[in-house]
């Protein structure tokens, strides 16, 4: 008897908040409505690299919290080749456009044929 009551209570609430309240809040939240999956079930084609260094994934990792321990260097510029999974990284002091551009240029010269 107690198990049935607990099961029905669990189905009607989440963390002791009634499901109807959660549903109303979800329907009023614009971010929640946009994040819902689309109804259309389309098959997406994955982008594949056919040759080495055809596609690179680049990112700028912020480690400025540890800049005091890293001689003032607070950013790591990383690049990963999609096909070979080869990683290249450069350490940067700041997000200056010229510094990031020069490191990106050096990465392409080092990885690819000019």
C-alpha positions as CSV (number, residue, x, y, z in Angstrom):
1,X,0.0,0.0,0.0
2,X,2.8,2.4,0.9
3,X,4.7,1.5,-2.3
4,X,1.7,2.3,-4.5
5,X,1.2,5.7,-2.8
6,X,4.9,6.5,-3.2
7,X,4.8,5.5,-6.9
8,X,1.8,7.6,-7.7
9,X,3.4,10.5,-5.8
10,X,6.6,10.1,-7.8
11,X,4.7,10.1,-11.0
12,X,2.8,13.3,-10.1
13,X,5.8,15.4,-8.8
14,X,9.6,15.9,-9.3
15,X,11.5,16.8,-6.1
16,X,8.2,17.5,-4.4
17,X,7.2,20.1,-7.0
18,X,4.0,19.1,-8.9
19,X,4.5,18.2,-12.5
20,X,1.8,20.7,-13.6
21,X,3.9,23.6,-12.1
22,X,7.0,22.4,-13.9
23,X,5.0,22.1,-17.1
24,X,3.7,25.7,-16.8
25,X,7.2,27.0,-16.1
26,X,8.6,25.1,-19.1
27,X,5.9,26.4,-21.4
28,X,6.6,30.0,-20.4
29,X,10.4,29.7,-20.8
30,X,11.6,30.9,-24.2
31,X,15.0,29.1,-23.8
32,X,13.3,25.8,-22.9
33,X,11.0,26.1,-25.9
34,X,13.9,26.7,-28.3
35,X,15.9,23.9,-26.9
36,X,13.3,21.3,-27.7
37,X,14.3,18.8,-30.4
38,X,12.6,19.4,-33.8
39,X,9.8,17.1,-34.8
40,X,11.3,16.3,-38.1
41,X,13.6,13.3,-38.0
42,X,16.1,14.1,-40.7
43,X,19.3,12.2,-41.2
44,X,22.2,14.6,-41.0
45,X,25.4,13.8,-43.0
46,X,28.5,14.0,-40.9
47,X,31.3,16.0,-42.4
48,X,34.2,13.7,-43.0
49,X,37.8,14.6,-43.9
50,X,39.2,12.6,-46.9
51,X,42.8,13.8,-46.5
52,X,45.0,14.9,-43.7
53,X,44.6,18.4,-42.5
54,X,41.6,19.0,-44.7
55,X,39.5,19.9,-41.7
56,X,40.8,21.4,-38.5
57,X,39.0,22.1,-35.2
58,X,40.5,25.1,-33.5
59,X,39.8,26.5,-30.1
60,X,41.2,29.1,-27.7
61,X,41.2,27.6,-24.1
62,X,41.1,30.2,-21.3
63,X,43.5,29.3,-18.4
64,X,43.9,32.9,-17.1
65,X,43.0,31.6,-13.6
66,X,46.4,29.9,-13.5
67,X,48.3,32.7,-15.2
68,X,50.2,33.4,-12.0
69,X,51.6,29.9,-12.0
70,X,52.3,29.9,-15.8
71,X,54.5,33.0,-16.1
72,X,51.6,35.2,-17.2
73,X,50.6,32.9,-20.0
74,X,46.8,32.6,-19.8
75,X,45.5,31.2,-23.1
76,X,46.2,28.0,-25.1
77,X,45.5,28.0,-28.8
78,X,44.7,24.4,-29.9
79,X,44.1,22.8,-33.2
80,X,43.1,19.2,-33.9
81,X,43.1,17.5,-37.3
82,X,39.8,15.6,-37.8
83,X,41.3,12.7,-39.8
84,X,44.5,11.9,-38.0
85,X,43.6,13.4,-34.5
86,X,46.9,15.2,-34.5
87,X,47.0,18.0,-32.0
88,X,48.9,21.3,-32.1
89,X,48.9,23.9,-29.4
90,X,50.5,27.3,-28.7
91,X,50.5,29.2,-25.5
92,X,49.4,32.9,-25.7
93,X,49.5,35.8,-23.2
94,X,46.3,37.4,-24.4
95,X,43.5,37.5,-26.9
96,X,45.1,40.1,-29.1
97,X,44.0,39.6,-32.6
98,X,47.5,39.8,-34.0
99,X,48.8,37.2,-31.6
100,X,46.0,34.8,-32.4
101,X,46.3,35.4,-36.1
102,X,50.1,34.8,-36.1
103,X,49.7,31.5,-34.2
104,X,46.9,30.4,-36.5
105,X,49.2,31.2,-39.5
106,X,52.1,29.3,-37.9
107,X,49.8,26.3,-37.3
108,X,48.8,26.2,-40.9
109,X,52.4,26.6,-42.1
110,X,53.5,23.8,-39.7
111,X,50.7,21.4,-40.6
112,X,49.8,22.1,-44.2
113,X,51.5,22.7,-47.5
114,X,51.6,26.5,-48.2
